[in-house]
Amino acid sequence: MNELDNQLDLLHKGYKALSTKLLGWFEILVSMLPNFLLAIIVLIVFYFLAKTIKIGINRALSRWVDNKNVLELATQIIFYSIMLVGTFVALGVLNLDKTVTSLLAGAGVIGLALSFAFQDLATNFISGIFIAVQKPLQINDLIQTNDYIGYVKKIGLRAIDIESFDGQYVIIPSKEVFQNPLLNYNRLNHRRVNVPVGISYGDDIEKVEKLLYETIRALEITRNDFTDVRIDFDGFGDSSVNFIVRFWIDKCHQPAYHRAYTRAGIAIKKAFDAHDITIPFPIRTLDFGIKGGENLTQQIAILDKLDKMDNNKN
């Protein structure tokens, strides 16, 4: 009986302690109920406030920024920032100031750790935002960057997608595009074509210069209203006198450039053939002498003589 009484006594004490604890929690809950309801109201007010500000900023930024990804990112950051402020205010209403301090400290530590862990990712996103705002390129622009050339197919916050002339889909990180030189062929409505030309040393240079000028100027692809055709001397080569023919076309994309380059080359070759102007082959002089100045015939004769002497000895 004593053992049973002890067990009953322990159960009674446990029940009493639990009841007291639950009653205390209930009293705290009742006392905090007004603050709890007020905290919920604060969160609801901040939610509608954040939503309204998000819509207003979205409309305002859409006038300057066309990239939907940037708009969505900016409005989401603003929305969650306002909601975070509302959460801290609600916790303050509940007299949880220490919790707010702990959350701020924890958020700072987590933010510092994430900044090191996702440094490259963050850099790409920030670079993508600057690219979207500054607009150095647009969809279907022909660009050259980081040793790649192709048409822009997608402009994202993390990367820029281009399609090369070989039909390859290249994804370039935004920071590589933002931090390195970018050549955009679509920014201007004209482009210069440079065609190297070599003639023999026996041709009349002034005659060739005039012929090149008239040949290129007569082409329909040449944009003569922008700037005149230029024939620039490019130096004396090993077997030719070199020029560079420079002219402009009114299209900037690569297929038009290649067509203009090809048509200019064909026209120059036909003009040279019609006027007996020579495009020389590379000329090489072979010297077989140890000290120089010996030609191939002399060397062959010497070798034959040495060979006969060896045969006579044998």
C-alpha positions as a LaTeX table, in Angstrom:
\begin{tabular}{lrrr}
\hline
Residue & $x$ (\AA) & $y$ (\AA) & $z$ (\AA) \\
\hline
Met1 & 0.00 & 0.00 & 0.00 \\
Asn2 & 2.82 & 2.40 & 0.77 \\
Glu3 & 4.28 & 1.90 & $-2.69$ \\
Leu4 & 0.91 & 2.55 & $-4.33$ \\
Asp5 & 0.40 & 5.67 & $-2.23$ \\
Asn6 & 3.82 & 6.94 & $-3.28$ \\
Gln7 & 3.00 & 6.46 & $-6.94$ \\
Leu8 & $-0.32$ & 8.20 & $-6.56$ \\
Asp9 & 1.38 & 11.03 & $-4.75$ \\
Leu10 & 3.93 & 11.40 & $-7.56$ \\
Leu11 & 1.16 & 11.43 & $-10.14$ \\
His12 & $-0.73$ & 14.04 & $-8.18$ \\
Lys13 & 2.34 & 16.26 & $-7.90$ \\
Gly14 & 3.09 & 15.88 & $-11.62$ \\
Tyr15 & $-0.50$ & 16.70 & $-12.55$ \\
Lys16 & $-0.43$ & 19.73 & $-10.24$ \\
Ala17 & 2.86 & 21.00 & $-11.71$ \\
Leu18 & 1.62 & 20.52 & $-15.29$ \\
Ser19 & $-1.66$ & 22.24 & $-14.51$ \\
Thr20 & 0.15 & 25.14 & $-12.92$ \\
Lys21 & 2.45 & 25.47 & $-15.94$ \\
Leu22 & $-0.40$ & 25.30 & $-18.45$ \\
Leu23 & $-2.41$ & 27.76 & $-16.43$ \\
Gly24 & 0.51 & 30.16 & $-16.36$ \\
Trp25 & 0.92 & 29.87 & $-20.13$ \\
Phe26 & $-2.79$ & 30.46 & $-20.58$ \\
Glu27 & $-2.66$ & 33.56 & $-18.41$ \\
Ile28 & 0.32 & 34.85 & $-20.43$ \\
Leu29 & $-1.53$ & 34.11 & $-23.65$ \\
Val30 & $-4.62$ & 35.93 & $-22.43$ \\
Ser31 & $-2.54$ & 38.88 & $-21.32$ \\
Met32 & $-0.72$ & 38.97 & $-24.67$ \\
Leu33 & $-3.81$ & 38.35 & $-26.77$ \\
Pro34 & $-4.38$ & 42.06 & $-27.53$ \\
Asn35 & $-0.74$ & 42.47 & $-28.53$ \\
Phe36 & $-0.95$ & 39.28 & $-30.61$ \\
Leu37 & $-4.00$ & 40.57 & $-32.47$ \\
Leu38 & $-2.27$ & 43.91 & $-32.94$ \\
Ala39 & 0.82 & 42.14 & $-34.34$ \\
Ile40 & $-1.38$ & 40.28 & $-36.85$ \\
Ile41 & $-2.99$ & 43.57 & $-37.88$ \\
Val42 & 0.47 & 45.12 & $-38.30$ \\
Leu43 & 1.52 & 42.25 & $-40.59$ \\
Ile44 & $-1.66$ & 42.59 & $-42.66$ \\
Val45 & $-1.17$ & 46.35 & $-43.00$ \\
Phe46 & 2.46 & 45.92 & $-44.04$ \\
Tyr47 & 1.46 & 43.21 & $-46.53$ \\
Phe48 & $-0.99$ & 45.46 & $-48.36$ \\
Leu49 & 1.44 & 48.36 & $-48.09$ \\
Ala50 & 4.24 & 46.27 & $-49.63$ \\
Lys51 & 1.94 & 45.03 & $-52.40$ \\
Thr52 & 0.80 & 48.57 & $-53.25$ \\
Ile53 & 4.37 & 49.91 & $-53.31$ \\
Lys54 & 5.46 & 46.92 & $-55.44$ \\
Ile55 & 2.82 & 47.69 & $-58.07$ \\
Gly56 & 3.68 & 51.41 & $-58.08$ \\
Ile57 & 7.43 & 50.82 & $-58.44$ \\
Asn58 & 6.81 & 48.25 & $-61.17$ \\
Arg59 & 4.87 & 50.83 & $-63.19$ \\
Ala60 & 7.50 & 53.50 & $-62.58$ \\
Leu61 & 10.50 & 51.35 & $-63.49$ \\
Ser62 & 8.81 & 49.89 & $-66.59$ \\
Arg63 & 9.28 & 53.29 & $-68.27$ \\
Trp64 & 13.07 & 52.96 & $-68.16$ \\
Val65 & 13.72 & 49.22 & $-67.89$ \\
Asp66 & 12.45 & 46.77 & $-70.50$ \\
Asn67 & 13.92 & 43.64 & $-68.95$ \\
Lys68 & 11.18 & 41.76 & $-67.09$ \\
Asn69 & 13.71 & 39.87 & $-64.99$ \\
Val70 & 15.13 & 43.11 & $-63.60$ \\
Leu71 & 11.65 & 44.47 & $-62.86$ \\
Glu72 & 10.63 & 41.27 & $-61.10$ \\
Leu73 & 13.85 & 41.15 & $-59.06$ \\
Ala74 & 13.63 & 44.82 & $-58.03$ \\
Thr75 & 9.95 & 44.63 & $-57.01$ \\
Gln76 & 10.45 & 41.37 & $-55.11$ \\
Ile77 & 13.38 & 42.83 & $-53.16$ \\
Ile78 & 11.30 & 45.87 & $-52.22$ \\
Phe79 & 8.29 & 43.72 & $-51.29$ \\
Tyr80 & 10.23 & 41.38 & $-49.00$ \\
Ser81 & 12.19 & 44.26 & $-47.47$ \\
Ile82 & 8.94 & 45.95 & $-46.44$ \\
Met83 & 7.57 & 42.66 & $-45.11$ \\
Leu84 & 10.77 & 42.15 & $-43.13$ \\
Val85 & 10.33 & 45.57 & $-41.51$ \\
Gly86 & 6.72 & 44.67 & $-40.75$ \\
Thr87 & 7.83 & 41.42 & $-39.08$ \\
Phe88 & 10.28 & 43.27 & $-36.84$ \\
Val89 & 7.57 & 45.77 & $-35.89$ \\
Ala90 & 5.17 & 42.93 & $-35.07$ \\
Leu91 & 7.78 & 41.25 & $-32.87$ \\
Gly92 & 8.33 & 44.56 & $-31.11$ \\
Val93 & 4.58 & 44.77 & $-30.39$ \\
Leu94 & 4.83 & 41.33 & $-28.77$ \\
Asn95 & 7.67 & 42.62 & $-26.56$ \\
Leu96 & 10.13 & 40.26 & $-28.22$ \\
Asp97 & 12.89 & 42.85 & $-28.56$ \\
Lys98 & 15.60 & 40.32 & $-27.73$ \\
Thr99 & 14.28 & 38.06 & $-30.46$ \\
Val100 & 14.48 & 40.96 & $-32.93$ \\
Thr101 & 18.09 & 41.62 & $-31.92$ \\
Ser102 & 18.97 & 37.93 & $-32.29$ \\
Leu103 & 17.31 & 37.78 & $-35.71$ \\
Leu104 & 19.22 & 40.84 & $-36.91$ \\
Ala105 & 22.51 & 39.41 & $-35.67$ \\
Gly106 & 21.75 & 36.06 & $-37.27$ \\
Ala107 & 20.73 & 37.71 & $-40.53$ \\
Gly108 & 24.03 & 39.62 & $-40.57$ \\
Val109 & 26.08 & 36.46 & $-40.04$ \\
Ile110 & 24.08 & 34.54 & $-42.63$ \\
Gly111 & 24.37 & 37.39 & $-45.12$ \\
Leu112 & 28.15 & 37.56 & $-44.65$ \\
Ala113 & 28.49 & 33.82 & $-45.14$ \\
Leu114 & 26.29 & 33.84 & $-48.24$ \\
Ser115 & 28.22 & 36.76 & $-49.72$ \\
Phe116 & 31.41 & 34.67 & $-49.67$ \\
Ala117 & 29.72 & 31.45 & $-50.77$ \\
Phe118 & 27.84 & 32.97 & $-53.71$ \\
Gln119 & 30.25 & 35.76 & $-54.64$ \\
Asp120 & 30.41 & 34.86 & $-58.35$ \\
Leu121 & 26.66 & 34.35 & $-58.55$ \\
Ala122 & 26.01 & 37.72 & $-56.93$ \\
Thr123 & 28.50 & 39.39 & $-59.27$ \\
Asn124 & 26.71 & 37.91 & $-62.27$ \\
Phe125 & 23.34 & 39.13 & $-61.03$ \\
Ile126 & 24.61 & 42.65 & $-60.37$ \\
Ser127 & 26.31 & 42.73 & $-63.77$ \\
Gly128 & 23.07 & 41.52 & $-65.36$ \\
Ile129 & 21.18 & 44.35 & $-63.69$ \\
Phe130 & 23.64 & 46.96 & $-65.01$ \\
Ile131 & 23.44 & 45.43 & $-68.51$ \\
Ala132 & 19.63 & 45.56 & $-68.40$ \\
Val133 & 19.62 & 49.19 & $-67.25$ \\
Gln134 & 22.38 & 50.49 & $-69.55$ \\
Lys135 & 21.17 & 48.42 & $-72.57$ \\
Pro136 & 24.50 & 47.97 & $-74.41$ \\
Leu137 & 22.88 & 45.14 & $-76.37$ \\
Gln138 & 19.45 & 43.89 & $-77.37$ \\
Ile139 & 17.88 & 40.72 & $-78.69$ \\
Asn140 & 19.12 & 39.79 & $-82.22$ \\
Asp141 & 22.08 & 42.18 & $-82.00$ \\
Leu142 & 25.31 & 40.95 & $-83.54$ \\
Ile143 & 27.99 & 41.17 & $-80.84$ \\
Gln144 & 31.56 & 40.08 & $-80.26$ \\
Thr145 & 32.85 & 39.54 & $-76.73$ \\
Asn146 & 35.19 & 37.15 & $-74.92$ \\
Asp147 & 36.40 & 35.68 & $-78.26$ \\
Tyr148 & 32.81 & 34.81 & $-79.26$ \\
Ile149 & 30.76 & 36.38 & $-82.03$ \\
Gly150 & 27.09 & 35.77 & $-82.70$ \\
Tyr151 & 23.51 & 36.96 & $-82.42$ \\
Val152 & 22.00 & 37.68 & $-78.99$ \\
Lys153 & 19.18 & 35.25 & $-78.24$ \\
Lys154 & 18.52 & 35.86 & $-74.55$ \\
Ile155 & 19.46 & 38.56 & $-72.04$ \\
Gly156 & 19.19 & 37.21 & $-68.50$ \\
Leu157 & 20.43 & 38.41 & $-65.16$ \\
Arg158 & 22.90 & 35.56 & $-64.81$ \\
Ala159 & 24.08 & 35.12 & $-68.39$ \\
Ile160 & 23.85 & 36.32 & $-71.99$ \\
Asp161 & 22.97 & 33.66 & $-74.60$ \\
Ile162 & 24.24 & 34.05 & $-78.17$ \\
Glu163 & 24.11 & 31.90 & $-81.30$ \\
Ser164 & 27.37 & 31.79 & $-83.24$ \\
Phe165 & 27.71 & 31.61 & $-87.02$ \\
Asp166 & 28.46 & 27.90 & $-86.71$ \\
Gly167 & 25.07 & 27.28 & $-85.14$ \\
Gln168 & 26.47 & 26.84 & $-81.63$ \\
Tyr169 & 24.56 & 28.14 & $-78.61$ \\
Val170 & 26.98 & 29.93 & $-76.28$ \\
Ile171 & 26.10 & 31.01 & $-72.71$ \\
Ile172 & 28.38 & 33.77 & $-71.42$ \\
Pro173 & 28.21 & 34.87 & $-67.74$ \\
Ser174 & 26.95 & 38.42 & $-67.33$ \\
Lys175 & 30.04 & 39.58 & $-65.48$ \\
Glu176 & 32.25 & 38.48 & $-68.42$ \\
Val177 & 30.17 & 40.59 & $-70.79$ \\
Phe178 & 29.99 & 43.57 & $-68.42$ \\
Gln179 & 33.66 & 43.61 & $-67.41$ \\
Asn180 & 35.19 & 42.95 & $-70.85$ \\
Pro181 & 35.12 & 44.85 & $-74.15$ \\
Leu182 & 31.86 & 44.42 & $-76.07$ \\
Leu183 & 31.65 & 44.98 & $-79.83$ \\
Asn184 & 28.07 & 45.60 & $-80.97$ \\
Tyr185 & 27.75 & 45.69 & $-84.75$ \\
Asn186 & 24.11 & 46.82 & $-84.62$ \\
Arg187 & 24.75 & 50.10 & $-82.83$ \\
Leu188 & 25.56 & 51.87 & $-86.12$ \\
Asn189 & 23.89 & 51.60 & $-89.51$ \\
His190 & 27.15 & 51.32 & $-91.43$ \\
Arg191 & 30.33 & 49.30 & $-91.40$ \\
Arg192 & 33.71 & 49.57 & $-93.10$ \\
Val193 & 35.13 & 46.79 & $-95.25$ \\
Asn194 & 38.92 & 46.44 & $-95.58$ \\
Val195 & 40.26 & 44.43 & $-98.52$ \\
Pro196 & 44.07 & 43.86 & $-98.73$ \\
Val197 & 45.50 & 43.94 & $-102.28$ \\
Gly198 & 49.01 & 43.23 & $-103.57$ \\
Ile199 & 50.48 & 44.07 & $-106.99$ \\
Ser200 & 53.80 & 43.30 & $-108.57$ \\
Tyr201 & 56.71 & 45.73 & $-108.44$ \\
Gly202 & 56.55 & 46.11 & $-112.22$ \\
Asp203 & 53.05 & 47.63 & $-112.30$ \\
Asp204 & 52.25 & 51.35 & $-112.34$ \\
Ile205 & 51.23 & 52.23 & $-108.77$ \\
Glu206 & 49.27 & 55.38 & $-109.69$ \\
Lys207 & 47.37 & 53.48 & $-112.39$ \\
Val208 & 46.51 & 50.74 & $-109.90$ \\
Glu209 & 45.37 & 53.25 & $-107.29$ \\
Lys210 & 43.01 & 54.92 & $-109.76$ \\
Leu211 & 41.70 & 51.58 & $-111.03$ \\
Leu212 & 40.99 & 50.32 & $-107.50$ \\
Tyr213 & 39.15 & 53.54 & $-106.65$ \\
Glu214 & 36.96 & 53.42 & $-109.74$ \\
Thr215 & 36.26 & 49.67 & $-109.38$ \\
Ile216 & 35.09 & 49.85 & $-105.77$ \\
Arg217 & 33.16 & 53.09 & $-106.21$ \\
Ala218 & 31.17 & 51.53 & $-109.05$ \\
Leu219 & 29.87 & 48.73 & $-106.83$ \\
Glu220 & 26.23 & 49.07 & $-105.71$ \\
Ile221 & 27.09 & 47.91 & $-102.19$ \\
Thr222 & 29.40 & 50.86 & $-101.56$ \\
Arg223 & 27.95 & 53.66 & $-99.43$ \\
Asn224 & 29.53 & 56.67 & $-101.09$ \\
Asp225 & 27.34 & 59.24 & $-99.36$ \\
Phe226 & 28.87 & 58.43 & $-95.96$ \\
Thr227 & 32.55 & 58.62 & $-96.85$ \\
Asp228 & 34.58 & 58.16 & $-100.02$ \\
Val229 & 36.52 & 55.05 & $-101.00$ \\
Arg230 & 40.08 & 55.04 & $-99.68$ \\
Ile231 & 43.11 & 53.33 & $-101.20$ \\
Asp232 & 45.83 & 53.26 & $-98.53$ \\
Phe233 & 49.43 & 52.17 & $-99.06$ \\
Asp234 & 50.30 & 49.26 & $-96.74$ \\
Gly235 & 54.02 & 48.79 & $-97.33$ \\
Phe236 & 56.48 & 46.94 & $-99.54$ \\
Gly237 & 56.13 & 43.20 & $-99.20$ \\
Asp238 & 58.54 & 40.40 & $-100.08$ \\
Ser239 & 57.12 & 40.08 & $-103.58$ \\
Ser240 & 54.42 & 42.76 & $-103.87$ \\
Val241 & 53.45 & 46.36 & $-103.25$ \\
Asn242 & 50.56 & 46.19 & $-100.78$ \\
Phe243 & 47.46 & 48.35 & $-100.50$ \\
Ile244 & 44.31 & 48.24 & $-98.37$ \\
Val245 & 41.05 & 49.15 & $-100.06$ \\
Arg246 & 38.62 & 50.69 & $-97.54$ \\
Phe247 & 34.95 & 51.36 & $-98.24$ \\
Trp248 & 31.70 & 51.53 & $-96.29$ \\
Ile249 & 28.43 & 49.60 & $-96.59$ \\
Asp250 & 25.02 & 50.52 & $-95.16$ \\
Lys251 & 24.52 & 47.21 & $-93.37$ \\
Cys252 & 26.28 & 46.09 & $-90.22$ \\
His253 & 25.48 & 42.38 & $-89.90$ \\
Gln254 & 28.09 & 39.77 & $-90.73$ \\
Pro255 & 26.51 & 38.15 & $-93.84$ \\
Ala256 & 26.34 & 41.57 & $-95.55$ \\
Tyr257 & 29.99 & 42.20 & $-94.62$ \\
His258 & 31.10 & 38.89 & $-96.14$ \\
Arg259 & 29.06 & 39.50 & $-99.30$ \\
Ala260 & 30.60 & 42.95 & $-99.72$ \\
Tyr261 & 34.10 & 41.59 & $-99.11$ \\
Thr262 & 33.56 & 38.82 & $-101.68$ \\
Arg263 & 32.07 & 41.09 & $-104.34$ \\
Ala264 & 34.92 & 43.57 & $-103.90$ \\
Gly265 & 37.50 & 40.80 & $-104.30$ \\
Ile266 & 35.84 & 39.49 & $-107.46$ \\
Ala267 & 35.57 & 42.99 & $-108.96$ \\
Ile268 & 39.23 & 43.76 & $-108.21$ \\
Lys269 & 40.42 & 40.49 & $-109.78$ \\
Lys270 & 38.38 & 41.13 & $-112.96$ \\
Ala271 & 39.66 & 44.70 & $-113.20$ \\
Phe272 & 43.28 & 43.55 & $-112.79$ \\
Asp273 & 42.87 & 40.88 & $-115.45$ \\
Ala274 & 41.33 & 43.40 & $-117.87$ \\
His275 & 44.22 & 45.85 & $-117.41$ \\
Asp276 & 47.10 & 43.29 & $-117.28$ \\
Ile277 & 47.93 & 44.01 & $-113.65$ \\
Thr278 & 49.66 & 41.14 & $-111.88$ \\
Ile279 & 48.85 & 39.79 & $-108.45$ \\
Pro280 & 52.22 & 38.13 & $-107.76$ \\
Phe281 & 52.88 & 34.75 & $-106.20$ \\
Pro282 & 55.31 & 34.66 & $-103.27$ \\
Ile283 & 58.90 & 34.71 & $-104.58$ \\
Arg284 & 61.67 & 32.81 & $-102.78$ \\
Thr285 & 65.40 & 32.82 & $-103.57$ \\
Leu286 & 67.24 & 29.64 & $-102.62$ \\
Asp287 & 70.96 & 29.99 & $-101.78$ \\
Phe288 & 72.86 & 26.71 & $-101.46$ \\
Gly289 & 76.26 & 28.16 & $-100.74$ \\
Ile290 & 77.80 & 28.03 & $-97.28$ \\
Lys291 & 78.94 & 31.67 & $-97.53$ \\
Gly292 & 76.16 & 32.71 & $-99.85$ \\
Gly293 & 76.10 & 33.72 & $-103.51$ \\
Glu294 & 76.20 & 30.16 & $-104.92$ \\
Asn295 & 73.37 & 29.09 & $-107.25$ \\
Leu296 & 71.88 & 25.62 & $-107.61$ \\
Thr297 & 73.65 & 24.83 & $-110.94$ \\
Gln298 & 77.08 & 25.49 & $-109.47$ \\
Gln299 & 76.37 & 23.34 & $-106.44$ \\
Ile300 & 75.17 & 20.44 & $-108.62$ \\
Ala301 & 78.35 & 20.65 & $-110.73$ \\
Ile302 & 80.52 & 20.56 & $-107.61$ \\
Leu303 & 78.64 & 17.55 & $-106.25$ \\
Asp304 & 79.00 & 15.69 & $-109.57$ \\
Lys305 & 82.75 & 16.38 & $-109.58$ \\
Leu306 & 83.14 & 15.08 & $-106.03$ \\
Asp307 & 81.12 & 12.00 & $-106.89$ \\
Lys308 & 83.36 & 11.20 & $-109.91$ \\
Met309 & 86.48 & 11.59 & $-107.75$ \\
Asp310 & 85.11 & 9.10 & $-105.24$ \\
Asn311 & 84.33 & 6.62 & $-108.02$ \\
Asn312 & 87.87 & 6.88 & $-109.46$ \\
Lys313 & 89.39 & 6.17 & $-106.07$ \\
Asn314 & 87.27 & 3.05 & $-105.72$ \\
\hline
\end{tabular}
